[in-house]
Amino acid sequence: MPHQTFHFSTPPKPSEQAREVFRIESAGSGSGPGTSYAFKVTVLLFLLMGLLGGGGFLMHYLSKHPMGIEDAPLPQMPQDLDSKPERPTPPKPEDTGDMEMAKKGAPQRMGAKKDLAKTEKAKAVARLLLSGKKNETQNNLPFALADYQQARKMAPESVQAQEAFQRVQGLIIEDEFRNLMSTGLTALHRDDFDGARPSFLKARELRPASQEVREALGQVDQTRRLFQLKKYQEEALDAEQSEDWDRALAAYTAALKIDPRVRFAVQGKAHSLEIIQISKRIAFYLNKPEVLESDKTLEKAVQLLSDAADKVPKGSQLKARQEELRHLVQAAQTPLTITLESDNLTRVAVYRVGRLGAFLKNDLTLRPGTYTIVGTRNGYRDVRQLVVLKPGQPLRVTIICREKI
């Protein structure tokens, strides 16, 4: 509220008559009742002039220092402690009308605020949808998805925001799916199965029912299977060429674990086992040729050579050992002549051949080997002699009992 300045005139000076009265009253203050009344009047006049002077000074001060109504202190109204508080004054009819109007206007103002907030939110959603559409057109799909996501949060009831979000989300999933499939196929063409399979599995997470993913995973398994089978086959062939039949057998066995019906592994394993057995048996006869002196053992050696004839690769080390065994068998089968001499009194017997009786000389045809010749005569100590009959070495043996008992 603007301050108002008030101007007051200087209070009038007391008249000479008043001063005279004051002077008379002062001089005669100790006299009778009349004097007392005049004194009282004089005092009242003096007080009145003081109040008028003070009021003029106050007005003059306020004119120099104006004070707003809001700064003015409220007067303290004295109340009687025993008195009851005054009841509030009821509003006047016109004041009541203003209050009713204010109450009716409050919902209108609240509604206006809500409409304004709704309008601002709609504008913000529209801006986000426009930005998302622009990013979508420029193929900035992650930014478009972020715009549509924010618009969807601000306006969950917006069908346009929901559809736009789902559309872009589908496009992003489609791009990621295609990238994963392309990465997996590239790795598969490089025979990188450990790199291809994870890519296809991630693609399956995006599209669990995808026939394309199922076929790709099946191709990985099939290609890996064929690749490993080919690897084991090459390893087995290399082992056979180096005559490492144990390694070849291991490669064929590993291939059969992948596919028990694969033909090359079934045949290769059987062939490897046969060669290993033949090699071990040939090595046995070569290390112990004396076992060929036994007819049964010699027959087994002959059968071994027959079995190995078409199975041992030509030009191999095993083929050379097979030929060496063949020579031993032939030598073991070739008879040799051994000449026995005696005194015609000693009875001679040859183990594994038979009793020859007494003679002076007896030529026997025997296979190479070790023989035990025994001579007996009544009254004489028996004699025993061990002889070895070797190919190409004619043998003459004398057997006579000479020591009497």
Helices and strands as residue ranges (DSSP letters): H 16-27, H 33-64, G 69-71, H 93-137, H 141-154, H 159-189, H 193-206, H 211-241, H 245-258, H 263-287, G 289-293, H 295-308, H 317-333, E 336-341, E 347-350, E 354-358, E 361-366, E 369-376, E 383-389, E 395-398
